Amino acid sequence: MVRFIEDAPIVNEGYQVTDKGAWCWFADPRALHYKSKDGSIDRTYIGYIDTHGNIKAMQYDFHKKQQKEVLIRSCFQPDDHDNPTFLILPDERVMIFYSRHTDERCFYYRISREPGDITTLGEEKKIITENNTTYPSPFILSDDPDHIYLCWRGIGWHPTIAKLSLPDKKDNINVEWGPYQLVQSTGARPYAKYTSNGKDKILFTYTTGHPDQESPNFLYFNYIDIHTLQLEDVKGNVLSTIADGPFQINKRSEYVEQYPYTVVDSPEERDWVWQIAIDKPGNPVIAMVRISEDKTSHNYYYAHWTGKEWKKNFLAHAGGHFHQSSYIEKCYSGGMTIDPAQTNVIYCSVPVEGKYGRKYEIQKYMLNDGGDVVAVEAVTRNSRYNNVRPYIIPDSEDTPLRLTWMHGNYYDWIVSTTHPLGYCTAIHSDFRGFPVKTETENIEMTVEQAKDFKFDLKEDFVISVTLKPDTVKYRGCLLQLGKLGYYLNANTMKPEVRYQRKVYTSTNMLGTADTWAIMPRGTNGKWYVPQKYSELRLKLEYKNGILCTYVNGLLDQTIELLPFVR
């Protein structure tokens, strides 16, 4: 019997991480916790993209009890498929990957200058590929700590892998093996989710294709062995040598008979996948959804390998598509996530009647060893807006910040003239966050008042100014504080901090991707002209020789001015 854990009928929408942010669920880890062995680093990073094309991340520092929202990249393609993913390097620096949605032949990345601290990101770099990219999922495994294994949707819109070098002294990396297509489906676009055992294997589960186009849509599972660079089924039978070409999959009965241990589910419905994890005995478990032929009925399932077979347990009815646009993306369920630390706990977004009508709420499903639901607990309740695409933050089990999700209305995965509001959600979590602490008074001033500011690099300061750039000229000095100036480069649209003949240029342009809102819907590989700011908030924060610049509340630059401090 299922036990429902009831709480008082109060409104609980969690706590806001950011008021503008979203993600797709195929690029992971979209959030990550890292605690160093010596305990000096204890931070969580949550990444997302907003409808203005800002790729961002919130960093929570559990030692300093503070959080900062970092601008990773401005003026990017405003598409929720472009959310960033995180990787901790052997030297404890944080590497952040991101890419456009399947219409550009490269990945972008930035690496923190300091261990575990994404407020110190270095310059933007590229990994050039021969095929279009999306959904970067990076791994470093203990049996090969000198390489990065990067998985993504690449060659022919199929699961793809490459082995990369670690960053050199200039943060450049090389592709040392691959890219190689892992499988070839009879479907046009298999969707894959990846995880690893941390040692020598990458596990991935994938569909025949997109459930919109494939009915039925099967679900498959394979291992990647990094020692042999071969593909294996769940029992360890070798299927292919990756470099020799992709393993061929299909939905025919002959295939299922020949390769039974590659097939997780062969239903009459349209399967899609949300997550893969590894249980304590070391067996794979999968969060999946079965979608009816007409796409109006979605049902969540928990698939787990028993050692002999894949057992699929029904969890909950997921309603239909969760969003506000009834004629597109009818296979977009509210979403589900497995707790990797206790894989018998699953969080699902399900439709619930509440104080504000029928909304998607996050519920926690607790399973027994056989995969049956034994208890259900409401995480959110009586919400004003939908709560969707939940995600348990990897390695966060010893922190108060474990679960995060999207909250709000959602119209489309891309901003366009068809749906200019796009994915206008916030990001919420189960953690209240840290109160804002300012040891130094934040001085509000005008540009004119700033000219008279008595500036001394030996003294800490925080200054906030509203800037109103000339959108025709859009260049030159925007703010002057004695010998310290904040400039706008006319050619690059990037802000520059200038001090004593040194120029510190931002990676990010001073503008937004709002131009996309008047452009046709779709991924066409174009970069539209950024929208210039007619007004913006600039904050300069100086402490102990470090200058931080914030554009509209987002940390843009962290600059060491220590050499100039006498």
C-alpha atoms as one frame of an Amber mdcrd trajectory, in Angstrom:
protein
   0.000   0.000   0.000   1.296   3.461  -0.912   1.547   5.878   2.003   0.865
   9.541   1.209   2.652  11.942   3.523   0.348  14.936   3.983   1.308  18.422
   5.098  -0.720  21.496   5.952  -2.445  23.088   2.927   0.081  25.919   2.592
   1.749  27.414  -0.467   5.223  25.994  -0.970   7.030  26.839  -4.201  10.524
  26.374  -2.808  13.059  29.196  -2.812  14.148  31.289  -5.757  17.650  30.727
  -7.105  17.191  33.211  -9.950  14.184  34.980 -11.429  15.247  34.222 -15.011
  16.579  30.815 -15.985  15.815  27.476 -17.620  17.425  24.296 -18.911  16.791
  21.315 -21.103  17.327  17.911 -19.445  19.830  16.321 -21.840  22.996  18.284
 -20.947  24.348  17.327 -17.525  25.513  17.920 -14.917  23.569  21.178 -15.154
  24.367  21.618 -11.458  27.089  20.185  -9.242  28.385  20.240  -5.684  32.092
  20.041  -4.956  33.800  19.592  -1.607  37.579  19.284  -1.666  39.360  16.530
   0.252  40.846  19.024   2.693  37.458  20.696   3.124  38.676  24.124   2.012
  36.199  24.191  -0.893  32.515  23.526  -0.246  30.474  24.984  -3.092  27.461
  24.268  -5.284  27.058  25.506  -8.858  23.681  25.713 -10.634  23.729  26.640
 -14.331  20.975  27.892 -16.651  20.213  30.241 -19.541  17.695  33.089 -19.607
  15.536  34.433 -22.439  17.955  37.330 -23.009  20.664  34.877 -24.058  22.607
  35.113 -20.804  24.251  31.832 -19.806  24.544  32.085 -16.036  25.334  30.150
 -12.881  24.683  30.650  -9.195  27.575  29.736  -6.910  26.775  28.889  -3.286
  29.743  29.027  -0.907  28.936  27.070   2.256  32.039  28.320   4.089  31.491
  32.017   3.462  27.688  31.658   3.650  27.220  33.656   0.471  26.030  33.223
  -3.092  26.895  35.025  -6.323  25.298  34.863  -9.753  27.911  34.712 -12.506
  27.534  35.771 -16.135  29.234  33.005 -18.120  28.310  34.302 -21.568  26.050
  37.107 -22.808  24.218  37.479 -26.135  24.070  33.728 -26.743  21.402  31.919
 -28.763  18.330  32.208 -26.450  17.467  28.508 -26.395  17.040  26.371 -23.283
  19.054  23.547 -24.908  22.142  25.734 -24.357  22.383  25.416 -20.578  25.941
  24.984 -19.253  27.429  21.827 -17.731  30.169  21.525 -15.112  33.331  19.466
 -14.636  35.844  19.533 -11.776  39.386  19.235 -13.129  42.184  17.348 -11.307
  43.620  20.699 -10.122  40.147  21.485  -8.668  39.368  24.269 -11.104  35.871
  24.280 -12.577  35.412  23.803 -16.326  32.112  24.937 -17.847  30.898  23.670
 -21.242  28.148  25.128 -23.424  27.091  25.122 -27.068  24.391  26.258 -29.426
  21.467  24.000 -30.216  22.689  21.716 -33.003  23.592  24.468 -35.475  27.282
  25.218 -34.893  30.402  23.073 -35.155  32.026  23.804 -31.832  31.784  23.753
 -28.069  32.576  26.745 -25.901  34.177  26.503 -22.489  35.532  28.638 -19.666
  37.702  27.523 -16.761  37.955  29.125 -13.341  41.325  30.641 -12.531  41.010
  29.609  -8.894  40.132  26.125  -7.584  36.413  25.631  -7.093  35.544  29.273
  -7.735  33.527  30.173 -10.838  33.607  33.863  -9.908  37.137  33.790 -11.387
  36.383  32.456 -14.870  39.064  32.780 -17.532  38.558  33.716 -21.152  36.169
  31.854 -23.421  37.735  29.061 -25.508  36.458  26.798 -28.292  36.639  23.126
 -29.211  36.223  22.913 -32.980  34.348  19.879 -34.324  33.468  18.620 -37.799
  29.783  18.247 -36.931  27.201  20.313 -35.111  26.969  19.992 -31.351  24.540
  20.100 -28.461  24.081  18.596 -24.953  27.700  18.383 -23.647  28.140  15.752
 -20.887  31.773  15.620 -19.650  33.507  12.982 -17.497  36.910  12.377 -15.902
  37.391   8.770 -14.743  39.881   7.575 -12.125  41.429   4.943 -14.417  42.331
   7.705 -16.884  42.667  10.939 -14.891  44.633  12.642 -17.674  41.729  12.886
 -20.113  38.228  14.281 -20.415  35.591  12.075 -22.035  32.983  14.288 -23.653
  29.640  12.870 -24.809  27.089  14.807 -26.839  24.582  14.728 -29.673  26.789
  15.265 -32.664  27.531  13.205 -35.751  24.332  12.716 -37.730  22.272  13.900
 -34.714  23.403  10.751 -32.869  25.229  10.010 -29.587  28.893  10.954 -30.041
  32.041  10.700 -27.920  35.567  12.131 -27.943  38.582  11.928 -25.643  40.109
  15.316 -24.855  43.372  16.359 -23.275  43.341  18.238 -20.012  43.792  22.005
 -20.369  47.376  23.182 -20.873  48.922  26.252 -19.214  46.919  28.501 -21.526
  43.712  26.511 -20.933  43.757  25.074 -24.461  42.738  21.455 -25.024  43.145
  18.986 -27.873  40.871  16.261 -29.207  43.043  13.136 -28.868  40.556  10.445
 -29.948  37.374  10.803 -31.926  34.860  12.226 -32.250  33.093   8.954 -32.990
  29.429   8.178 -33.436  28.428   5.548 -30.878  25.278   4.088 -32.422  23.276
   4.373 -35.623  19.510   4.226 -35.270  16.768   3.836 -37.820  15.296   6.877
 -36.063  16.519  10.348 -36.988  17.426  11.661 -33.529  18.162   9.302 -30.634
  18.060  11.057 -27.250  20.696   9.931 -24.751  21.424  10.333 -21.048  24.845
   9.532 -19.595  26.471   8.753 -16.269  29.650   6.988 -15.162  30.900   4.667
 -12.450  33.685   7.176 -11.808  36.315   4.577 -12.649  36.333   2.973 -16.083
  32.846   2.948 -17.606  30.397   5.446 -19.035  26.791   4.252 -19.018  24.229
   5.623 -21.409  20.609   5.014 -22.263  18.969   6.291 -25.428  15.851   6.136
 -27.551  15.255   5.079 -31.136  14.524   8.707 -31.919  12.418  11.698 -30.920
   9.033  10.568 -29.533   7.274  13.132 -31.716   8.422  11.226 -34.794   8.851
   7.665 -33.486   5.924   5.472 -32.504   6.731   3.153 -30.931   9.948   4.586
 -29.518  12.231   2.029 -27.846  14.707   2.591 -25.014  18.206   1.045 -25.090
  21.233   0.776 -22.779  24.988   0.377 -23.328  28.304   0.632 -21.507  31.405
   2.379 -22.860  34.613   0.724 -21.597  37.391   3.337 -21.607  40.136   0.673
 -21.498  39.052  -1.160 -24.644  37.080   1.749 -26.160  34.350  -0.731 -26.965
  30.593  -0.723 -26.616  29.025  -3.372 -24.359  25.519  -4.457 -23.409  24.311
  -4.617 -19.816  25.846  -8.100 -19.359  29.238  -7.009 -20.664  28.944  -8.584
 -24.108  31.013  -6.629 -26.628  28.874  -5.011 -29.324  31.405  -2.946 -31.256
  34.770  -1.226 -31.270  33.789   2.425 -31.249  36.437   3.639 -33.695  35.356
   1.026 -36.264  31.924   2.565 -36.699  28.591   2.936 -34.900  26.626  -0.008
 -33.544  23.431  -0.463 -35.579  20.111  -0.450 -33.683  16.485  -0.741 -34.758
  13.024  -1.811 -33.562  12.634  -5.042 -35.490  11.901  -8.269 -33.611  15.042
  -9.810 -35.120  17.155  -7.120 -33.454  15.514  -7.660 -30.056  16.142 -11.406
 -30.344  19.783 -10.951 -31.361  20.646  -8.199 -28.849  18.193  -8.677 -25.959
  20.519  -7.105 -23.385  20.668  -3.791 -25.229  16.906  -3.198 -24.977  15.469
  -1.631 -21.819  11.918  -1.191 -23.080  10.167  -2.133 -26.329   6.663  -0.750
 -25.771   3.809   0.114 -28.069   4.027   3.694 -26.771   6.514   6.505 -27.301
   9.316   6.261 -24.717  11.495   9.148 -23.591  14.244   9.214 -20.990  15.019
  11.567 -18.118  17.978  10.184 -16.191  20.281   7.247 -15.647  22.022   6.435
 -12.361  23.779   3.544 -10.618  22.331   1.853  -7.530  24.409   0.693  -4.549
  24.990  -2.844  -5.949  26.314  -1.188  -9.119  23.348  -1.805 -11.423  21.877
   0.839 -13.746  18.536   2.480 -12.970  16.612   4.710 -15.361  13.895   7.360
 -15.039  11.698   7.107 -18.126   8.287   8.088 -19.433   5.847   6.276 -21.702
   3.770   8.583 -23.888   0.562   7.496 -25.593   0.160   7.352 -29.365  -1.818
  10.616 -29.375   0.717  12.184 -26.937  -1.986  13.243 -24.464  -1.163  10.743
 -21.709   2.292  10.523 -20.108   3.241   7.960 -17.442   6.427   7.866 -15.364
   8.311   4.591 -14.879  11.355   3.440 -12.943  13.442   0.902 -14.871  16.116
  -1.049 -12.995  18.392  -3.911 -13.957  17.892  -6.843 -11.567  20.913  -8.764
 -12.808  18.680 -10.838 -15.067  16.201  -8.437 -16.628  14.992  -4.869 -16.855
  12.075  -4.403 -14.477   9.808  -1.420 -15.140   7.710  -0.053 -12.276   4.919
   2.471 -12.744   5.373   5.578 -10.601   2.753   8.172 -11.506   0.520   9.634
 -14.160   2.274  12.704 -15.558  -0.657  14.308 -17.362   0.216  15.557 -20.834
   2.595  18.296 -21.962   3.198  20.754 -19.123   3.613  24.034 -21.005   1.330
  26.791 -22.286   1.655  26.116 -26.054  -0.795  23.383 -26.948   0.285  22.767
 -30.544   4.036  22.116 -30.105   6.238  19.756 -28.078   3.424  17.513 -26.862
   5.987  15.058 -25.482   7.349  17.573 -22.964   6.459  15.954 -19.634   6.863
  17.810 -16.355   9.994  15.767 -15.722  11.641  13.464 -13.216  14.985  12.964
 -11.485  16.697  10.180  -9.549  18.613  10.870  -6.351  22.038   9.347  -7.202
  22.848   8.981  -3.500  19.722   6.882  -2.863  18.354   5.621  -6.148  15.102
   4.385  -4.611  14.056   8.047  -4.286  12.606   9.685  -7.400  11.233  13.201
  -7.783   8.481  13.735 -10.354   6.594  16.746 -11.658   2.914  15.803 -11.741
  -0.361  17.734 -12.255  -2.169  18.465  -8.988  -5.338  20.412  -8.227  -4.513
  23.106  -5.693  -5.303  26.576  -4.472  -4.478  28.108  -7.870  -5.975  25.383
 -10.027  -4.217  22.554 -11.818  -0.449  23.077 -11.570   2.558  20.814 -11.910
   3.973  20.089  -8.469   7.145  18.272  -7.420   6.487  15.064  -5.495   8.962
  12.691  -3.879   8.422   8.970  -4.559  10.042   6.451  -2.217  10.462   2.909
  -3.548  11.198  -0.451  -1.969  13.946  -2.775  -3.211  11.593  -4.162  -5.839
  10.941  -0.717  -7.287   7.384  -0.389  -5.970   6.187   2.956  -4.619   5.734
   2.770  -0.840   5.370   6.464   0.012   4.731   9.785  -1.723   5.570  13.167
  -0.232   4.706  16.602  -1.601   7.728  18.852  -2.119   5.815  21.794  -3.599
   2.114  22.464  -3.083  -0.546  25.023  -3.973   1.850  26.686  -6.398   0.892
  29.687  -8.499   2.898  28.378 -11.456   4.198  25.041 -12.716   7.239  23.371
 -11.154   9.023  21.291 -13.792  12.263  19.581 -14.865  13.503  18.769 -11.350
  17.155  17.878 -10.825  18.995  16.421  -7.846  22.422  18.055  -7.617  25.181
  15.397  -7.819  27.370  14.952  -4.711  25.116  17.234  -2.657  23.933  14.686
  -0.098  25.761  16.406   2.789  24.384  19.863   1.986  21.014  21.582   2.544
  20.801  22.323  -1.209  19.788  19.117  -2.971  16.893  19.682  -5.354  16.375
  22.375  -7.967  13.754  22.897 -10.689  12.159  25.354 -13.123   9.197  27.436
 -11.923   6.849  29.501 -14.061   5.207  29.709 -17.451   6.857  28.144 -20.492
   5.950  28.730 -24.138   8.811  27.368 -26.237  12.400  26.163 -26.048  13.608
  29.126 -28.119  12.849  32.842 -28.250  11.397  33.872 -31.615   8.672  35.942
 -33.211   6.393  32.888 -32.814   6.870  32.760 -29.034   8.797  35.867 -27.932
   8.369  34.969 -24.250  10.138  31.638 -24.815  11.098  29.788 -21.645  10.379
  32.602 -19.165  10.788  30.526 -16.015  12.678  31.069 -12.793  14.897  28.499
 -11.093  13.833  27.373  -7.615  15.367  25.006  -5.069  14.784  23.428  -1.679
  17.351  25.741  -0.005  16.566  29.226   1.276  19.987  30.545   0.309  22.197
  32.940   2.221  21.263  36.466   3.314  22.985  39.286   1.474  25.890  40.577
   3.552  27.745  43.794   2.742  30.760  44.595   4.877  31.318  47.785   2.874
  28.599  50.383   2.310  27.151  50.333  -1.207  27.380  53.927  -2.409  24.730
  54.954  -4.929  25.875  57.735  -7.246  25.427  59.259 -10.669  28.038  59.299
 -13.421  28.662  62.976 -12.668  29.074  62.350  -8.949  31.534  59.548  -9.699
  33.956  62.066 -11.212  34.426  63.577  -7.755  34.771  60.244  -5.950  37.982
  60.103  -3.901  39.327  56.820  -5.184  42.057  54.945  -3.294  43.039  51.368
  -4.152  44.138  50.855  -0.563  40.546  51.245   0.599  37.664  48.868  -0.091
  34.574  50.290  -1.756  31.277  49.355  -3.400  29.761  51.738  -5.928  26.525
  51.362  -7.896  25.692  53.531 -10.895  22.922  53.616 -13.482  24.526  53.973
 -16.912  22.698  55.244 -19.994  24.956  54.556 -22.983  24.431  56.354 -26.277
  22.971  53.508 -28.381  24.093  55.235 -31.591  27.749  55.741 -30.691  27.869
  52.907 -28.097  31.528  53.350 -27.243  33.979  55.193 -25.059  34.158  55.942
 -21.357  30.989  55.078 -19.455  32.334  55.753 -15.963  35.510  57.355 -14.604
  36.733  56.999 -11.026  40.033  58.819 -10.929  42.540  56.634 -12.759  40.062
  53.760 -12.958  37.762  53.788 -15.973  34.939  51.620 -17.305  34.889  51.743
 -21.102  32.936  50.209 -23.973  34.856  48.931 -27.003  33.105  50.081 -30.180
  34.280  47.113 -32.266  33.551  44.239 -29.874  30.744  45.736 -27.739  32.683
  44.381 -24.749  33.295  46.454 -21.629  36.853  47.212 -20.573  38.249  48.161
 -17.193  41.246  50.453 -17.629  43.756  51.271 -14.944  47.300  52.627 -15.246
  47.656  51.771 -18.940  46.371  48.242 -18.476  43.156  47.102 -20.139  41.024
  44.261 -18.745  38.486  43.166 -21.366  35.347  41.219 -20.520  34.463  37.989
 -22.315  30.883  39.210 -22.539  29.301  41.791 -24.807  27.356  44.597 -23.181
  23.932  43.751 -24.557  21.287  41.064 -24.928  20.014  38.551 -27.472  16.569
  40.202 -27.467  16.808  40.657 -31.255  15.869  36.972 -31.559  12.334  37.834
 -30.412  11.597  39.336 -33.835  13.285  36.573 -35.841  11.803  33.333 -37.274
  11.628  30.287 -35.021  14.344  27.702 -35.518  18.017  26.799 -35.290  19.702
  28.250 -38.350  23.273  28.882 -37.202  22.932  32.661 -37.441  24.215  35.181
 -34.928  21.857  38.136 -34.826  23.046  41.642 -33.943  22.893  42.058 -30.145
  20.401  44.455 -28.612  22.260  47.400 -27.075  21.522  48.555 -23.545  19.894
  51.959 -23.321  20.190  51.655 -19.542  21.978  49.269 -17.202  23.036  48.936
 -13.601  26.778  48.744 -12.975  28.246  47.818  -9.610  31.965  47.997  -8.855
  33.057  46.085  -5.777  36.659  46.400  -4.596  38.115  44.399  -1.724  41.655
  43.355  -0.835  43.032  44.273  -4.243  40.293  42.464  -6.200  37.849  44.417
  -8.363  34.548  42.780  -9.356  32.201  44.265 -11.934  28.493  43.441 -11.958
  26.204  44.140 -14.918  22.530  44.173 -13.920  23.384  42.107 -10.854  25.479
  39.495 -12.695  29.162  39.105 -11.871  31.008  39.796 -15.125  34.694  40.415
 -14.343  36.996  39.603 -11.434  40.246  41.554 -11.785  43.369  41.409  -9.639
  44.657  44.943  -9.088  47.032  43.822  -6.334  50.225  44.704  -8.289  49.140
  48.346  -8.198  48.489  48.421  -4.463  51.436  50.014  -2.664
